[in-house]
Amino acid sequence: MKLALRFLVVAFAVLAVSAVNAADTPKKAPAKDAPAKKETPKKAAAGDTMPFYGKVVAITTRTLTIVRSDAADAPEVKFAVNASTEYVNGDKPSSIDAVKPGAWVGGAAKKAAEGNDVIVKLNVGVKQKAKGKAPAKGKGKTEPAKKKSE
């Protein structure tokens, strides 16, 4: 019995000393060499598609250059086209020959790891977006109703 009591007292003393010692030591900062985990949204990942819309400036068998507005200072954006690029006019098939400078186009492009984004689908039957919004019903100018004279 005395032996068991001594054992418990010694075990308690060892645990108490190690607990006090652990409380005194400062916490370690995360290692600076370990890269921090960065979460990127799926939309920004290479391989996903994104929509585009613009006016054709130039078209070759390898590239399509567009501007996103009619403004004189609008920047040009270049996309790569390849054999797998699908050309459509609305819901009907089309070809690269239907793409003319000055025409408005839209579609989907795939983000490339290097170089220009690659066009997956190009719609040549796109109309230019309206420059201003039409007034909502009842919100625009209306003429007052004429009263009937009797």
Contacts in CASP RR format, 6 or more apart in sequence:
PFRMAT RR
TARGET T0000
AUTHOR 0000-0000-0000
METHOD contacts of the structure
MODEL  1
MKLALRFLVVAFAVLAVSAVNAADTPKKAPAKDAPAKKETPKKAAAGDTM
PFYGKVVAITTRTLTIVRSDAADAPEVKFAVNASTEYVNGDKPSSIDAVK
PGAWVGGAAKKAAEGNDVIVKLNVGVKQKAKGKAPAKGKGKTEPAKKKSE
42 48 0 8 1.000
43 50 0 8 1.000
44 111 0 8 1.000
45 111 0 8 1.000
46 111 0 8 1.000
46 112 0 8 1.000
46 113 0 8 1.000
47 110 0 8 1.000
47 111 0 8 1.000
47 112 0 8 1.000
48 110 0 8 1.000
48 111 0 8 1.000
49 108 0 8 1.000
49 109 0 8 1.000
49 110 0 8 1.000
49 111 0 8 1.000
49 120 0 8 1.000
50 108 0 8 1.000
50 109 0 8 1.000
50 111 0 8 1.000
50 117 0 8 1.000
51 106 0 8 1.000
51 107 0 8 1.000
51 108 0 8 1.000
51 109 0 8 1.000
52 66 0 8 1.000
52 77 0 8 1.000
52 79 0 8 1.000
52 106 0 8 1.000
52 107 0 8 1.000
52 108 0 8 1.000
52 109 0 8 1.000
52 119 0 8 1.000
53 68 0 8 1.000
53 104 0 8 1.000
53 105 0 8 1.000
53 106 0 8 1.000
53 107 0 8 1.000
53 126 0 8 1.000
53 129 0 8 1.000
54 66 0 8 1.000
54 67 0 8 1.000
54 68 0 8 1.000
54 69 0 8 1.000
54 104 0 8 1.000
54 105 0 8 1.000
54 106 0 8 1.000
54 126 0 8 1.000
55 66 0 8 1.000
55 67 0 8 1.000
55 68 0 8 1.000
55 69 0 8 1.000
55 70 0 8 1.000
55 102 0 8 1.000
55 103 0 8 1.000
55 104 0 8 1.000
55 105 0 8 1.000
55 128 0 8 1.000
56 64 0 8 1.000
56 65 0 8 1.000
56 66 0 8 1.000
56 99 0 8 1.000
56 100 0 8 1.000
56 101 0 8 1.000
56 102 0 8 1.000
56 103 0 8 1.000
56 104 0 8 1.000
56 105 0 8 1.000
57 65 0 8 1.000
57 66 0 8 1.000
57 67 0 8 1.000
57 76 0 8 1.000
57 101 0 8 1.000
57 102 0 8 1.000
58 64 0 8 1.000
58 65 0 8 1.000
58 101 0 8 1.000
59 65 0 8 1.000
59 81 0 8 1.000
59 96 0 8 1.000
59 99 0 8 1.000
59 100 0 8 1.000
59 101 0 8 1.000
61 81 0 8 1.000
61 96 0 8 1.000
62 80 0 8 1.000
62 81 0 8 1.000
62 82 0 8 1.000
63 78 0 8 1.000
63 79 0 8 1.000
63 80 0 8 1.000
63 81 0 8 1.000
63 116 0 8 1.000
64 78 0 8 1.000
64 79 0 8 1.000
64 80 0 8 1.000
64 81 0 8 1.000
64 99 0 8 1.000
64 105 0 8 1.000
64 119 0 8 1.000
64 122 0 8 1.000
65 76 0 8 1.000
65 77 0 8 1.000
65 78 0 8 1.000
65 79 0 8 1.000
66 76 0 8 1.000
66 77 0 8 1.000
66 79 0 8 1.000
66 105 0 8 1.000
67 74 0 8 1.000
67 75 0 8 1.000
67 76 0 8 1.000
67 77 0 8 1.000
68 74 0 8 1.000
68 75 0 8 1.000
68 77 0 8 1.000
78 116 0 8 1.000
79 109 0 8 1.000
79 116 0 8 1.000
79 117 0 8 1.000
79 118 0 8 1.000
79 119 0 8 1.000
80 112 0 8 1.000
80 115 0 8 1.000
80 116 0 8 1.000
80 117 0 8 1.000
80 118 0 8 1.000
80 119 0 8 1.000
81 96 0 8 1.000
81 118 0 8 1.000
81 119 0 8 1.000
81 122 0 8 1.000
82 118 0 8 1.000
84 120 0 8 1.000
85 96 0 8 1.000
85 118 0 8 1.000
85 119 0 8 1.000
85 120 0 8 1.000
85 121 0 8 1.000
85 122 0 8 1.000
86 120 0 8 1.000
86 121 0 8 1.000
86 122 0 8 1.000
87 93 0 8 1.000
87 94 0 8 1.000
87 95 0 8 1.000
87 96 0 8 1.000
87 98 0 8 1.000
87 99 0 8 1.000
87 122 0 8 1.000
87 124 0 8 1.000
88 94 0 8 1.000
88 121 0 8 1.000
88 122 0 8 1.000
88 123 0 8 1.000
88 124 0 8 1.000
88 125 0 8 1.000
89 98 0 8 1.000
89 123 0 8 1.000
89 124 0 8 1.000
89 125 0 8 1.000
90 123 0 8 1.000
90 125 0 8 1.000
94 124 0 8 1.000
94 125 0 8 1.000
98 124 0 8 1.000
99 105 0 8 1.000
99 122 0 8 1.000
99 124 0 8 1.000
103 124 0 8 1.000
103 125 0 8 1.000
104 125 0 8 1.000
104 126 0 8 1.000
104 127 0 8 1.000
104 128 0 8 1.000
105 122 0 8 1.000
105 123 0 8 1.000
105 124 0 8 1.000
105 125 0 8 1.000
105 126 0 8 1.000
106 122 0 8 1.000
106 123 0 8 1.000
106 126 0 8 1.000
107 119 0 8 1.000
107 120 0 8 1.000
107 121 0 8 1.000
107 122 0 8 1.000
107 123 0 8 1.000
107 126 0 8 1.000
108 119 0 8 1.000
108 120 0 8 1.000
108 121 0 8 1.000
109 117 0 8 1.000
109 118 0 8 1.000
109 119 0 8 1.000
109 120 0 8 1.000
110 117 0 8 1.000
110 118 0 8 1.000
110 119 0 8 1.000
110 120 0 8 1.000
111 117 0 8 1.000
112 118 0 8 1.000
135 141 0 8 1.000
END
